[in-house]
Amino acid sequence: MALYEAINNVAAWWGPVNGASEKVGDEFIYRHADIHYSKHRVTEMVPGKKVVWLTVDSQLNFVEQKDEWTGNTITFNIDEQNGFTTLTFTQQNLTPAMECYEACSGAWNFYVGESLRNLAALGQGSPDK
Protein backbone atom coordinates (compact mmCIF):
# COMPACT_ATOMS: atom_id res chain seq x y z
CA MET A 1 0.00 0.00 0.00
CA ALA A 2 1.38 3.43 -0.89
CA LEU A 3 2.29 5.59 2.09
CA TYR A 4 -0.16 8.40 1.26
CA GLU A 5 -3.10 5.97 1.11
CA ALA A 6 -1.92 4.28 4.30
CA ILE A 7 -1.82 7.59 6.21
CA ASN A 8 -5.43 8.27 5.24
CA ASN A 9 -6.52 4.82 6.44
CA VAL A 10 -6.19 5.89 10.07
CA ALA A 11 -8.09 2.92 11.52
CA ALA A 12 -5.63 0.48 9.93
CA TRP A 13 -2.56 1.90 11.71
CA TRP A 14 -3.70 4.02 14.71
CA GLY A 15 -6.93 2.47 15.89
CA PRO A 16 -10.70 2.57 15.55
CA VAL A 17 -12.01 5.97 14.57
CA ASN A 18 -15.43 7.50 14.23
CA GLY A 19 -15.70 9.67 11.14
CA ALA A 20 -13.73 9.99 7.94
CA SER A 21 -10.19 11.02 6.94
CA GLU A 22 -10.20 10.80 3.14
CA LYS A 23 -10.64 14.43 2.09
CA VAL A 24 -10.12 17.99 3.30
CA GLY A 25 -12.83 18.92 5.78
CA ASP A 26 -13.36 15.36 7.02
CA GLU A 27 -13.32 14.90 10.78
CA PHE A 28 -12.64 11.84 12.87
CA ILE A 29 -12.41 10.92 16.53
CA TYR A 30 -9.78 8.60 17.98
CA ARG A 31 -10.08 7.12 21.48
CA HIS A 32 -7.72 4.94 23.46
CA ALA A 33 -9.64 3.40 26.35
CA ASP A 34 -10.60 6.13 28.80
CA ILE A 35 -7.22 7.86 28.74
CA HIS A 36 -7.10 9.53 25.29
CA TYR A 37 -9.75 11.29 23.21
CA SER A 38 -8.94 13.48 20.24
CA LYS A 39 -10.97 14.90 17.37
CA HIS A 40 -9.13 15.79 14.17
CA ARG A 41 -10.05 17.72 11.02
CA VAL A 42 -8.21 17.08 7.76
CA THR A 43 -7.04 20.56 6.69
CA GLU A 44 -4.68 19.83 3.81
CA MET A 45 -4.01 17.00 1.40
CA VAL A 46 -1.51 16.96 -1.44
CA PRO A 47 -1.80 13.50 -3.05
CA GLY A 48 1.39 11.55 -2.60
CA LYS A 49 3.07 14.43 -0.73
CA LYS A 50 1.34 15.73 2.38
CA VAL A 51 -1.50 15.26 4.87
CA VAL A 52 -2.32 17.75 7.64
CA TRP A 53 -4.74 17.38 10.54
CA LEU A 54 -5.88 20.01 13.04
CA THR A 55 -6.72 18.64 16.48
CA VAL A 56 -9.96 20.49 17.18
CA ASP A 57 -10.68 18.88 20.56
CA SER A 58 -8.82 16.63 22.98
CA GLN A 59 -8.92 15.13 26.43
CA LEU A 60 -5.86 13.34 27.73
CA ASN A 61 -6.77 11.89 31.11
CA PHE A 62 -3.17 11.14 32.14
CA VAL A 63 -1.97 14.77 32.30
CA GLU A 64 -2.99 17.84 34.26
CA GLN A 65 -3.84 20.00 31.22
CA LYS A 66 -6.33 17.62 29.62
CA ASP A 67 -6.62 19.59 26.34
CA GLU A 68 -2.87 19.72 25.59
CA TRP A 69 -3.44 18.57 22.01
CA THR A 70 -6.28 20.97 21.17
CA GLY A 71 -5.15 23.38 18.47
CA ASN A 72 -2.13 21.25 17.48
CA THR A 73 -1.39 20.58 13.84
CA ILE A 74 -0.25 17.08 12.90
CA THR A 75 1.63 16.91 9.59
CA PHE A 76 2.77 14.00 7.44
CA ASN A 77 5.25 15.08 4.72
CA ILE A 78 6.21 12.46 2.14
CA ASP A 79 9.37 12.75 0.06
CA GLU A 80 10.28 10.25 -2.65
CA GLN A 81 13.76 10.35 -4.15
CA ASN A 82 15.90 7.76 -5.89
CA GLY A 83 13.45 4.96 -5.13
CA PHE A 84 13.29 5.73 -1.41
CA THR A 85 10.36 7.19 0.52
CA THR A 86 10.89 9.36 3.58
CA LEU A 87 8.09 10.38 5.94
CA THR A 88 8.57 13.42 8.16
CA PHE A 89 5.96 13.42 10.94
CA THR A 90 5.41 16.51 13.09
CA GLN A 91 2.97 17.30 15.86
CA GLN A 92 3.16 21.04 16.42
CA ASN A 93 3.70 21.88 20.10
CA LEU A 94 4.58 18.32 21.10
CA THR A 95 7.77 19.40 22.83
CA PRO A 96 9.55 18.30 26.00
CA ALA A 97 7.74 21.15 27.78
CA MET A 98 4.42 19.29 27.39
CA GLU A 99 3.47 16.96 30.19
CA CYS A 100 2.45 14.23 27.71
CA TYR A 101 5.69 14.52 25.69
CA GLU A 102 7.32 11.27 26.81
CA ALA A 103 4.18 9.13 26.56
CA CYS A 104 2.88 10.79 23.39
CA SER A 105 6.16 10.77 21.48
CA GLY A 106 6.68 7.13 22.45
CA ALA A 107 3.21 6.27 21.18
CA TRP A 108 3.81 8.14 17.91
CA ASN A 109 7.12 6.27 17.50
CA PHE A 110 5.15 3.04 17.59
CA TYR A 111 2.08 4.07 15.58
CA VAL A 112 3.93 6.04 12.89
CA GLY A 113 7.35 4.39 13.01
CA GLU A 114 6.09 0.82 13.12
CA SER A 115 2.35 0.43 12.54
CA LEU A 116 1.99 2.96 9.69
CA ARG A 117 5.30 1.89 8.15
CA ASN A 118 4.21 -1.76 8.17
CA LEU A 119 0.80 -0.91 6.74
CA ALA A 120 2.41 0.96 3.85
CA ALA A 121 5.19 -1.55 3.21
CA LEU A 122 3.55 -4.87 4.08
CA GLY A 123 -0.18 -4.16 3.97
CA GLN A 124 -0.70 -4.80 7.70
CA GLY A 125 -0.54 -2.23 10.52
CA SER A 126 -0.83 -2.79 14.30
CA PRO A 127 -3.64 -0.46 15.37
CA ASP A 128 -5.42 -0.40 18.72
CA LYS A 129 -8.32 -2.82 18.83
Buried (B, 14 or more C-beta within 10 A) or exposed (E): BEBBBBBBBBBBBBBBBEBEBEEEEBBBBBBBEEEBBBBBBBBEBEEEEBBBBBBBBBBBEEBEEBEBBBEBBBBBBBEEEEEEBEBEBBBBBBEEEBEBBEBBBEBBEEBBEEBBBBBBEEEEBBBBE
